[in-house]
């Protein structure tokens, strides 16, 4: 086989590498970053994406929230524990060949607690999940138990109700 001719299987792989894919970069920004500087960190991440040849098409701005568990991060010569972080994500289109370089640059970013880079399916791309909006919708509302009862309200002892039900069950049995 000559050096200029390539097997069909290899040619197909090379064509797929050039295809632009959609990705999502989800990230936690350290809570030690001032609230006014969070947008700067987000803009730096977007700049890394465009420098790698990517095109940003959707974002969710980072907002601070409590983490489900404590995360350790080695900073300034020691491990530090974090209970909260700023969470946001950016969606972009990029050639898969540029992904390794982008990942290494994002990994070097000192103001990130952690990040996750995933390739999006067509369905995921069409239906972005807005984390912060969903978080607001699912919050439990607190009920103030110290509110005074209305004058005509009747206070019922639940123990009396349980006793009555038990007595009726005994009679039936």
C-alpha positions as a Markdown table, in Angstrom:
| # | Residue | x | y | z |
|---|---|---|---|---|
| 1 | Unk | 0.0 | 0.0 | 0.0 |
| 2 | Unk | 1.4 | 3.4 | -0.9 |
| 3 | Unk | 1.9 | 6.1 | 1.8 |
| 4 | Unk | -0.6 | 8.5 | 0.2 |
| 5 | Unk | -3.5 | 6.0 | 0.3 |
| 6 | Unk | -5.2 | 5.5 | 3.6 |
| 7 | Unk | -7.5 | 2.6 | 4.6 |
| 8 | Unk | -11.2 | 3.6 | 4.6 |
| 9 | Unk | -11.6 | 2.9 | 8.4 |
| 10 | Unk | -8.8 | 5.4 | 9.3 |
| 11 | Unk | -10.2 | 8.0 | 6.9 |
| 12 | Unk | -13.6 | 7.8 | 8.7 |
| 13 | Unk | -12.0 | 8.3 | 12.1 |
| 14 | Unk | -10.1 | 11.4 | 10.9 |
| 15 | Unk | -13.3 | 12.9 | 9.5 |
| 16 | Unk | -15.1 | 12.4 | 12.8 |
| 17 | Unk | -12.3 | 14.2 | 14.6 |
| 18 | Unk | -12.9 | 17.3 | 12.6 |
| 19 | Unk | -16.6 | 17.3 | 13.4 |
| 20 | Unk | -17.6 | 20.0 | 15.8 |
| 21 | Unk | -19.3 | 18.7 | 19.0 |
| 22 | Unk | -21.3 | 20.4 | 21.8 |
| 23 | Unk | -19.9 | 20.3 | 25.3 |
| 24 | Unk | -20.8 | 21.5 | 28.7 |
| 25 | Unk | -18.3 | 22.8 | 31.3 |
| 26 | Unk | -19.8 | 22.7 | 34.7 |
| 27 | Unk | -17.7 | 24.2 | 37.5 |
| 28 | Unk | -17.5 | 25.2 | 41.2 |
| 29 | Unk | -15.7 | 28.4 | 41.9 |
| 30 | Unk | -14.0 | 28.7 | 45.3 |
| 31 | Unk | -16.2 | 30.4 | 47.9 |
| 32 | Unk | -13.1 | 32.5 | 48.8 |
| 33 | Unk | -13.5 | 34.4 | 45.5 |
| 34 | Unk | -15.3 | 37.8 | 46.1 |
| 35 | Unk | -18.8 | 37.9 | 44.8 |
| 36 | Unk | -17.9 | 40.7 | 42.4 |
| 37 | Unk | -15.0 | 38.6 | 41.0 |
| 38 | Unk | -17.1 | 35.6 | 40.1 |
| 39 | Unk | -18.1 | 37.1 | 36.8 |
| 40 | Unk | -14.4 | 37.7 | 36.0 |
| 41 | Unk | -13.6 | 34.0 | 36.6 |
| 42 | Unk | -16.6 | 33.0 | 34.3 |
| 43 | Unk | -15.3 | 35.4 | 31.6 |
| 44 | Unk | -11.8 | 33.8 | 31.9 |
| 45 | Unk | -13.2 | 30.4 | 31.4 |
| 46 | Unk | -15.1 | 31.6 | 28.3 |
| 47 | Unk | -11.9 | 33.2 | 27.0 |
| 48 | Unk | -10.1 | 29.8 | 27.4 |
| 49 | Unk | -12.9 | 28.2 | 25.3 |
| 50 | Unk | -12.8 | 30.8 | 22.5 |
| 51 | Unk | -8.9 | 30.7 | 22.5 |
| 52 | Unk | -9.1 | 26.9 | 22.0 |
| 53 | Unk | -11.4 | 27.6 | 19.0 |
| 54 | Unk | -14.7 | 27.0 | 20.7 |
| 55 | Unk | -17.9 | 29.0 | 20.3 |
| 56 | Unk | -20.0 | 29.6 | 23.5 |
| 57 | Unk | -23.8 | 29.3 | 22.9 |
| 58 | Unk | -25.3 | 29.0 | 26.4 |
| 59 | Unk | -24.4 | 29.7 | 30.0 |
| 60 | Unk | -25.9 | 29.7 | 33.5 |
| 61 | Unk | -24.2 | 32.4 | 35.7 |
| 62 | Unk | -22.5 | 31.0 | 38.8 |
| 63 | Unk | -24.4 | 31.5 | 42.1 |
| 64 | Unk | -23.3 | 30.5 | 45.6 |
| 65 | Unk | -25.0 | 27.5 | 47.2 |
| 66 | Unk | -24.3 | 24.9 | 50.0 |
| 67 | Unk | -22.6 | 21.8 | 48.8 |
| 68 | Unk | -24.1 | 18.4 | 49.5 |
| 69 | Unk | -20.8 | 17.3 | 51.1 |
| 70 | Unk | -17.5 | 18.8 | 52.1 |
| 71 | Unk | -14.8 | 19.0 | 49.4 |
| 72 | Unk | -11.1 | 19.1 | 50.2 |
| 73 | Unk | -8.8 | 21.1 | 48.0 |
| 74 | Unk | -5.0 | 21.5 | 48.2 |
| 75 | Unk | -4.4 | 25.3 | 48.4 |
| 76 | Unk | -1.4 | 27.3 | 49.5 |
| 77 | Unk | 0.5 | 24.3 | 51.0 |
| 78 | Unk | -2.3 | 22.6 | 52.8 |
| 79 | Unk | -5.7 | 21.0 | 52.4 |
| 80 | Unk | -8.7 | 23.2 | 53.0 |
| 81 | Unk | -12.3 | 22.1 | 53.4 |
| 82 | Unk | -15.2 | 23.8 | 51.6 |
| 83 | Unk | -18.9 | 23.5 | 52.4 |
| 84 | Unk | -20.1 | 26.0 | 49.7 |
| 85 | Unk | -19.1 | 27.2 | 46.3 |
| 86 | Unk | -20.3 | 29.2 | 43.3 |
| 87 | Unk | -21.8 | 26.8 | 40.7 |
| 88 | Unk | -22.3 | 27.6 | 37.0 |
| 89 | Unk | -22.0 | 26.1 | 33.6 |
| 90 | Unk | -21.1 | 27.0 | 30.0 |
| 91 | Unk | -22.1 | 25.2 | 26.9 |
| 92 | Unk | -20.0 | 25.5 | 23.7 |
| 93 | Unk | -19.1 | 23.9 | 20.4 |
| 94 | Unk | -15.6 | 22.7 | 19.8 |
| 95 | Unk | -13.5 | 20.3 | 17.7 |
| 96 | Unk | -12.7 | 17.2 | 19.7 |
| 97 | Unk | -9.0 | 17.6 | 18.8 |
| 98 | Unk | -8.8 | 20.8 | 20.9 |
| 99 | Unk | -10.4 | 19.3 | 24.0 |
| 100 | Unk | -7.3 | 18.0 | 25.6 |
| 101 | Unk | -5.6 | 21.5 | 25.5 |
| 102 | Unk | -8.7 | 23.2 | 26.8 |
| 103 | Unk | -9.0 | 20.7 | 29.7 |
| 104 | Unk | -5.4 | 21.2 | 30.8 |
| 105 | Unk | -5.9 | 25.0 | 30.8 |
| 106 | Unk | -9.1 | 24.8 | 32.8 |
| 107 | Unk | -7.4 | 22.3 | 35.2 |
| 108 | Unk | -4.7 | 24.9 | 35.9 |
| 109 | Unk | -7.2 | 27.6 | 36.9 |
| 110 | Unk | -6.5 | 28.3 | 40.5 |
| 111 | Unk | -9.9 | 29.8 | 41.4 |
| 112 | Unk | -11.9 | 26.6 | 40.5 |
| 113 | Unk | -12.7 | 24.1 | 43.2 |
| 114 | Unk | -13.6 | 21.5 | 40.6 |
| 115 | Unk | -15.1 | 21.1 | 37.2 |
| 116 | Unk | -16.7 | 18.5 | 34.9 |
| 117 | Unk | -16.5 | 18.6 | 31.1 |
| 118 | Unk | -19.1 | 16.4 | 29.2 |
| 119 | Unk | -20.1 | 16.0 | 25.6 |
| 120 | Unk | -23.8 | 16.8 | 25.1 |
| 121 | Unk | -26.3 | 14.7 | 23.1 |
| 122 | Unk | -28.7 | 16.4 | 20.8 |
| 123 | Unk | -31.5 | 16.1 | 23.3 |
| 124 | Unk | -29.3 | 17.6 | 26.1 |
| 125 | Unk | -28.2 | 20.4 | 23.8 |
| 126 | Unk | -31.8 | 21.3 | 23.0 |
| 127 | Unk | -33.1 | 21.1 | 26.6 |
| 128 | Unk | -30.6 | 22.8 | 29.0 |
| 129 | Unk | -31.2 | 22.1 | 32.7 |
| 130 | Unk | -31.2 | 25.4 | 34.6 |
| 131 | Unk | -29.8 | 24.3 | 38.0 |
| 132 | Unk | -30.5 | 27.5 | 40.0 |
| 133 | Unk | -34.0 | 27.9 | 38.7 |
| 134 | Unk | -34.8 | 24.3 | 39.7 |
| 135 | Unk | -33.2 | 24.8 | 43.1 |
| 136 | Unk | -35.6 | 27.8 | 43.8 |
| 137 | Unk | -38.6 | 25.8 | 42.7 |
| 138 | Unk | -37.9 | 22.8 | 45.0 |
| 139 | Unk | -37.1 | 24.7 | 48.2 |
| 140 | Unk | -39.3 | 23.8 | 51.1 |
| 141 | Unk | -41.2 | 26.6 | 52.7 |
| 142 | Unk | -41.0 | 26.9 | 56.4 |
| 143 | Unk | -44.2 | 27.1 | 58.4 |
| 144 | Unk | -44.1 | 29.4 | 61.4 |
| 145 | Unk | -45.5 | 27.4 | 64.3 |
| 146 | Unk | -45.5 | 30.4 | 66.7 |
| 147 | Unk | -48.4 | 32.0 | 64.9 |
| 148 | Unk | -51.3 | 32.6 | 67.3 |
| 149 | Unk | -54.3 | 30.5 | 66.7 |
| 150 | Unk | -57.6 | 32.3 | 65.8 |
| 151 | Unk | -60.0 | 32.7 | 68.7 |
| 152 | Unk | -62.5 | 30.2 | 67.2 |
| 153 | Unk | -59.9 | 27.6 | 66.4 |
| 154 | Unk | -60.1 | 24.3 | 68.2 |
| 155 | Unk | -56.9 | 22.7 | 69.5 |
| 156 | Unk | -57.1 | 18.9 | 69.1 |
| 157 | Unk | -54.9 | 16.5 | 71.0 |
| 158 | Unk | -53.7 | 13.8 | 68.6 |
| 159 | Unk | -53.2 | 11.3 | 71.5 |
| 160 | Unk | -57.0 | 11.4 | 72.1 |
| 161 | Unk | -57.7 | 10.7 | 68.4 |
| 162 | Unk | -55.4 | 7.7 | 68.4 |
| 163 | Unk | -56.9 | 6.3 | 71.6 |
| 164 | Unk | -60.4 | 6.6 | 70.1 |
| 165 | Unk | -59.3 | 4.7 | 66.9 |
| 166 | Unk | -57.7 | 2.0 | 69.0 |
| 167 | Unk | -60.8 | 1.6 | 71.1 |
| 168 | Unk | -63.0 | 1.3 | 68.0 |
| 169 | Unk | -60.7 | -1.3 | 66.5 |
| 170 | Unk | -60.8 | -3.4 | 69.7 |
| 171 | Unk | -64.7 | -3.3 | 69.7 |
| 172 | Unk | -64.8 | -4.4 | 66.1 |
| 173 | Unk | -62.3 | -7.3 | 66.6 |
